[in-house]
Amino acid sequence: MPAVEYEPIPQQPQPEQQGVEPVPETPSIPEQVEKATGAQAVPSQPAPVIDDQTGQVVAQPVVTDPSTGNQIPDDTTLKAWSKGSANDSKTWLAVFWERLRKMMNLK
């Protein structure tokens, strides 16, 4: 069986070698401004997911409002929605939640 020769894989330069400067996720606020106004640095968006090999952005995280969440509607709302038209998505959502509550014994 003949020996197989492999070519070495060339090393890719690291980001610091390419002159890329790391950027902090949250901006820095001077202490004087923070004390005077009470302003605080809050990250506006999560960091994107970047592909290791090409450096291109693969996926952007979805920014959600923390004050809103998916709440299960109350029983009266579900009963009203479940009696709607079969073409209405709220009807299907209500029937789904009613079945899920019944399966999990949440009623």
The 8 nearest C-alpha neighbors of each residue, nearest first, counted from 0:
[[1, 2, 3, 4, 5, 6, 7, 8],
 [2, 0, 3, 4, 5, 6, 7, 8],
 [3, 1, 4, 0, 5, 6, 7, 8],
 [2, 4, 1, 5, 0, 6, 7, 8],
 [5, 3, 2, 6, 1, 7, 8, 0],
 [6, 4, 7, 3, 8, 2, 9, 1],
 [5, 7, 8, 4, 9, 3, 10, 2],
 [8, 6, 9, 5, 10, 4, 11, 3],
 [7, 9, 10, 6, 5, 11, 12, 4],
 [10, 8, 7, 11, 6, 12, 5, 13],
 [11, 9, 12, 8, 13, 7, 52, 16],
 [10, 12, 9, 13, 52, 8, 14, 16],
 [13, 11, 16, 10, 14, 17, 15, 9],
 [12, 14, 16, 15, 11, 17, 10, 19],
 [15, 13, 17, 16, 19, 12, 18, 20],
 [14, 16, 17, 18, 13, 19, 20, 12],
 [17, 15, 13, 14, 18, 12, 19, 11],
 [16, 18, 14, 15, 19, 13, 12, 20],
 [17, 19, 15, 16, 20, 14, 13, 21],
 [20, 18, 14, 15, 17, 21, 16, 13],
 [19, 21, 22, 18, 15, 14, 17, 23],
 [22, 20, 23, 19, 15, 14, 24, 18],
 [21, 23, 20, 24, 25, 26, 19, 46],
 [24, 22, 25, 21, 26, 27, 20, 42],
 [25, 23, 42, 22, 26, 46, 45, 44],
 [26, 24, 42, 23, 40, 41, 27, 43],
 [27, 25, 40, 28, 23, 24, 42, 41],
 [26, 28, 25, 29, 40, 23, 39, 30],
 [27, 29, 30, 26, 33, 32, 40, 39],
 [28, 30, 32, 31, 33, 27, 34, 38],
 [29, 31, 33, 32, 34, 28, 35, 27],
 [32, 30, 34, 33, 29, 35, 28, 36],
 [33, 31, 35, 30, 34, 29, 36, 28],
 [32, 34, 37, 30, 38, 31, 36, 35],
 [35, 33, 31, 37, 32, 36, 30, 38],
 [36, 34, 32, 33, 37, 31, 38, 30],
 [35, 37, 38, 33, 34, 32, 31, 39],
 [36, 38, 33, 34, 35, 39, 32, 31],
 [39, 37, 33, 36, 40, 32, 34, 28],
 [40, 38, 41, 37, 33, 28, 36, 27],
 [39, 41, 25, 26, 42, 28, 27, 38],
 [40, 42, 43, 25, 39, 26, 24, 44],
 [43, 41, 25, 44, 24, 40, 45, 26],
 [42, 44, 41, 45, 25, 62, 24, 40],
 [43, 45, 42, 62, 46, 60, 61, 47],
 [46, 44, 60, 47, 43, 42, 62, 61],
 [45, 47, 44, 48, 60, 24, 59, 49],
 [48, 46, 59, 60, 49, 58, 45, 56],
 [47, 49, 58, 57, 56, 59, 46, 50],
 [50, 48, 56, 57, 55, 54, 47, 51],
 [49, 51, 54, 52, 55, 57, 53, 56],
 [52, 50, 54, 53, 49, 55, 48, 56],
 [51, 53, 50, 54, 55, 11, 49, 12],
 [54, 52, 55, 50, 51, 49, 56, 57],
 [53, 55, 50, 51, 52, 49, 56, 57],
 [54, 56, 53, 50, 49, 57, 51, 52],
 [57, 55, 49, 58, 48, 50, 54, 47],
 [56, 58, 49, 48, 50, 55, 59, 47],
 [59, 57, 48, 56, 47, 60, 49, 50],
 [58, 60, 47, 48, 61, 57, 56, 46],
 [61, 59, 47, 62, 45, 58, 46, 48],
 [60, 62, 63, 59, 45, 44, 58, 47],
 [61, 63, 44, 60, 64, 45, 43, 59],
 [64, 62, 65, 61, 67, 66, 68, 44],
 [63, 65, 66, 67, 62, 68, 61, 43],
 [66, 64, 67, 63, 68, 62, 69, 61],
 [67, 65, 64, 68, 63, 69, 70, 62],
 [68, 66, 65, 64, 69, 63, 70, 62],
 [69, 67, 70, 66, 65, 64, 63, 71],
 [68, 70, 71, 67, 72, 66, 65, 64],
 [69, 71, 68, 72, 67, 73, 96, 66],
 [70, 72, 73, 69, 96, 77, 74, 93],
 [73, 71, 76, 70, 77, 74, 75, 93],
 [72, 74, 76, 75, 77, 71, 78, 70],
 [75, 73, 77, 76, 78, 72, 97, 79],
 [76, 74, 78, 77, 73, 79, 72, 80],
 [75, 77, 79, 74, 73, 78, 72, 80],
 [76, 78, 93, 74, 80, 79, 75, 81],
 [77, 79, 75, 81, 76, 80, 74, 82],
 [80, 78, 76, 77, 81, 82, 75, 83],
 [79, 81, 90, 77, 82, 83, 78, 93],
 [82, 80, 90, 93, 78, 83, 79, 94],
 [83, 81, 80, 79, 78, 90, 84, 85],
 [84, 82, 90, 80, 81, 85, 87, 79],
 [83, 85, 86, 87, 90, 82, 81, 88],
 [84, 86, 87, 90, 83, 91, 88, 82],
 [85, 87, 84, 88, 90, 83, 91, 89],
 [88, 86, 84, 89, 85, 90, 83, 91],
 [87, 89, 91, 90, 92, 86, 85, 84],
 [90, 88, 92, 91, 87, 80, 93, 81],
 [91, 89, 81, 80, 93, 88, 83, 92],
 [90, 92, 94, 88, 89, 93, 95, 81],
 [93, 91, 89, 95, 90, 94, 88, 96],
 [94, 92, 77, 81, 90, 96, 95, 91],
 [93, 95, 97, 91, 92, 96, 81, 98],
 [94, 96, 92, 98, 93, 97, 91, 99],
 [97, 95, 99, 93, 98, 94, 100, 92],
 [96, 98, 94, 100, 99, 95, 93, 101],
 [99, 97, 101, 95, 96, 100, 102, 94],
 [98, 100, 96, 102, 101, 97, 95, 103],
 [99, 101, 105, 97, 103, 98, 102, 104],
 [100, 102, 98, 104, 99, 103, 97, 105],
 [103, 101, 99, 100, 104, 98, 105, 97],
 [102, 104, 100, 105, 101, 99, 106, 98],
 [105, 103, 101, 102, 106, 100, 99, 98],
 [104, 106, 100, 103, 101, 102, 99, 97],
 [105, 104, 100, 101, 103, 97, 74, 102]]
